[in-house]
Amino acid sequence: MKLLHWIPLLILPLSGCQTAPLHYATPYDNPYNLPPAGTVIELHQPLSFSPGNSRSNIQNGATIGHGRYDRFNPMCQFYLYESKDQLKVARTIEADTFTIIQSSQHMDYTHVKPLLTEPVQVAAVGIGIGGPIFVTPFDDDIGLVTMQTTMRLRSDKQPQVHELRCMIDDDPYLRRFVTINQMIKTLGEVATLHVPVITQ
């Protein structure tokens, strides 16, 4: 009985921590703030796309094409929407100005931690006593996932340039999406993100 009296006391401090507001140095450091519709992205140089790839990657302020990149640091990529025939050859997009028409965030569960090599015995739920026991691999740790911000783009001159995606692999429970300030730093001198004033 004494243990039951302690449970409310343990819950209260935890609840207080969960509801405490988070504070950021600027609104552009808040991972939930997205570049709003109407934001302009100015691409300052041509970007190349190798055959079979619709993405051209940018990291640490430099273009890396479809080369290797560090998944644990912010990375942005211009993404083309095109036909299978167009994918067969190398392509280039020119310096241009793009307008964001929509921004969204999601978690891509492509880097899920492998399941346990040793199965865990789990009791089956059923009516009666002495129900069956089955063996199944089980792990409640989903590992790292890709935290991705997608910005739909519009350009009259190059309509095939479909999206700008900025991402990082991280713990999904922390929900640390790439911030606007991180996007600006990642794009560097390759492209400029002209973000309207955000006050919250």
C-alpha positions in Angstrom: 0.0 0.0 0.0 2.8 2.4 0.7 4.1 2.0 -2.8 0.7 3.1 -4.2 1.0 6.4 -2.2 4.3 7.2 -3.9 3.0 6.7 -7.5 1.2 10.1 -7.8 4.3 11.9 -6.4 6.4 10.2 -9.1 4.0 11.1 -11.9 3.7 14.8 -11.1 7.3 15.8 -11.7 7.4 13.9 -15.0 4.2 15.5 -16.2 5.7 18.9 -15.4 8.7 18.2 -17.5 6.6 17.0 -20.5 4.5 20.2 -20.5 7.3 22.7 -20.0 7.6 24.9 -23.2 10.8 24.6 -25.2 12.8 27.8 -25.8 14.9 28.4 -28.9 17.4 31.2 -29.6 15.4 32.3 -32.7 12.2 31.0 -34.4 14.5 29.7 -37.1 16.0 27.2 -34.6 12.6 25.7 -33.8 12.6 22.3 -35.7 8.8 22.6 -36.1 8.9 25.9 -38.0 8.8 25.3 -41.7 9.5 27.7 -44.6 6.0 29.0 -45.4 4.4 28.9 -48.8 5.7 31.8 -50.9 9.3 31.4 -49.6 11.8 31.9 -52.5 14.8 29.7 -53.0 17.5 31.1 -55.3 19.8 28.5 -56.8 23.1 30.2 -57.7 24.8 27.5 -59.8 23.9 24.5 -62.1 23.4 21.2 -60.5 24.2 17.8 -62.1 22.1 14.6 -62.0 23.8 11.3 -62.9 21.9 8.7 -65.0 19.4 6.8 -62.8 19.3 9.4 -60.1 16.7 12.2 -59.6 18.5 13.8 -56.6 21.4 16.2 -56.4 22.8 16.4 -52.8 24.1 19.4 -51.0 25.9 19.2 -47.6 28.1 21.6 -45.6 27.5 24.3 -48.2 28.8 22.3 -51.2 27.4 20.2 -53.9 28.2 16.5 -53.8 25.9 15.2 -56.6 24.9 11.7 -55.7 28.2 11.1 -53.9 28.7 9.9 -50.3 27.3 12.1 -47.5 27.2 12.0 -43.7 23.7 10.9 -42.7 24.1 12.3 -39.2 24.6 15.9 -40.4 21.9 17.9 -42.2 21.8 17.4 -46.0 19.5 18.9 -48.6 18.7 17.6 -52.1 17.0 19.1 -55.1 14.6 16.4 -56.5 13.4 16.1 -60.1 10.1 14.7 -61.2 10.7 13.1 -64.6 10.0 10.1 -66.9 12.0 6.9 -67.0 13.5 7.8 -70.3 14.8 11.1 -69.0 16.4 9.2 -66.1 18.6 7.2 -68.5 20.9 10.1 -69.3 22.9 12.7 -67.3 20.9 16.0 -66.7 21.7 19.5 -65.5 19.4 22.1 -64.0 20.4 25.8 -64.4 20.6 28.6 -61.8 17.0 29.7 -61.2 14.5 31.0 -58.7 12.0 28.6 -57.2 8.9 29.3 -55.0 7.9 27.0 -52.2 4.2 26.1 -52.6 3.9 23.7 -49.7 6.1 22.4 -46.8 5.7 19.3 -44.7 7.6 17.0 -42.3 7.7 13.3 -42.0 9.8 10.4 -40.7 11.1 7.9 -43.1 11.5 4.5 -41.5 14.1 3.2 -43.9 16.9 2.9 -41.4 15.2 0.8 -38.8 17.5 -1.1 -36.4 17.7 -4.8 -37.3 15.6 -7.2 -35.3 17.2 -9.2 -32.5 19.1 -12.2 -33.7 17.9 -14.3 -30.8 14.1 -14.7 -30.6 12.2 -13.8 -27.5 9.5 -16.1 -26.0 6.2 -14.3 -25.7 3.1 -15.7 -24.1 0.0 -15.8 -26.4 -3.1 -14.1 -25.2 -6.1 -16.4 -24.9 -8.9 -17.8 -22.7 -8.0 -20.3 -20.1 -4.8 -21.3 -18.2 -1.7 -22.7 -19.8 -2.1 -21.1 -23.2 0.4 -21.8 -26.0 3.8 -20.1 -26.1 5.1 -18.9 -29.5 8.5 -17.6 -30.4 8.9 -14.3 -32.3 11.7 -11.7 -32.9 10.8 -8.7 -30.8 12.4 -5.3 -30.2 10.7 -2.1 -29.2 13.7 0.0 -30.2 13.1 1.1 -33.8 16.6 2.7 -34.0 17.3 5.8 -36.1 15.1 7.1 -38.8 15.3 9.9 -41.5 13.7 13.1 -40.3 12.7 14.8 -43.5 11.3 18.2 -44.4 9.9 18.4 -47.9 9.3 21.7 -49.8 7.3 21.5 -53.0 8.8 23.9 -55.6 7.5 25.8 -58.6 9.5 27.2 -61.5 8.1 28.4 -64.8 11.4 27.8 -66.6 12.2 24.4 -65.0 9.0 22.7 -63.9 10.8 19.3 -63.6 12.5 20.6 -60.4 9.9 19.2 -58.0 11.1 19.4 -54.4 13.8 20.5 -52.1 14.3 18.0 -49.3 16.3 18.6 -46.2 17.0 15.6 -43.8 19.0 14.1 -41.0 19.1 10.6 -39.4 18.2 10.9 -35.8 16.2 9.4 -32.8 12.5 9.6 -33.8 11.5 10.2 -30.2 13.5 13.5 -30.1 11.9 14.7 -33.3 14.8 16.9 -34.3 13.9 17.9 -37.8 16.4 20.1 -39.8 15.8 23.7 -38.7 15.5 26.7 -41.1 18.9 27.9 -39.8 20.4 24.5 -40.5 18.9 24.5 -44.0 20.5 27.9 -44.7 23.9 26.7 -43.5 23.6 23.5 -45.4 22.8 25.2 -48.7 25.7 27.7 -48.1 26.5 29.6 -51.3 24.9 27.0 -53.5 21.4 28.4 -52.9 19.8 31.1 -50.8 16.6 30.5 -48.8 14.8 33.8 -48.6 12.6 33.2 -45.6 9.9 35.7 -44.5 10.0 36.9 -41.0 8.8 34.3 -38.5 7.9 35.6 -35.0 7.0 32.4 -33.2 
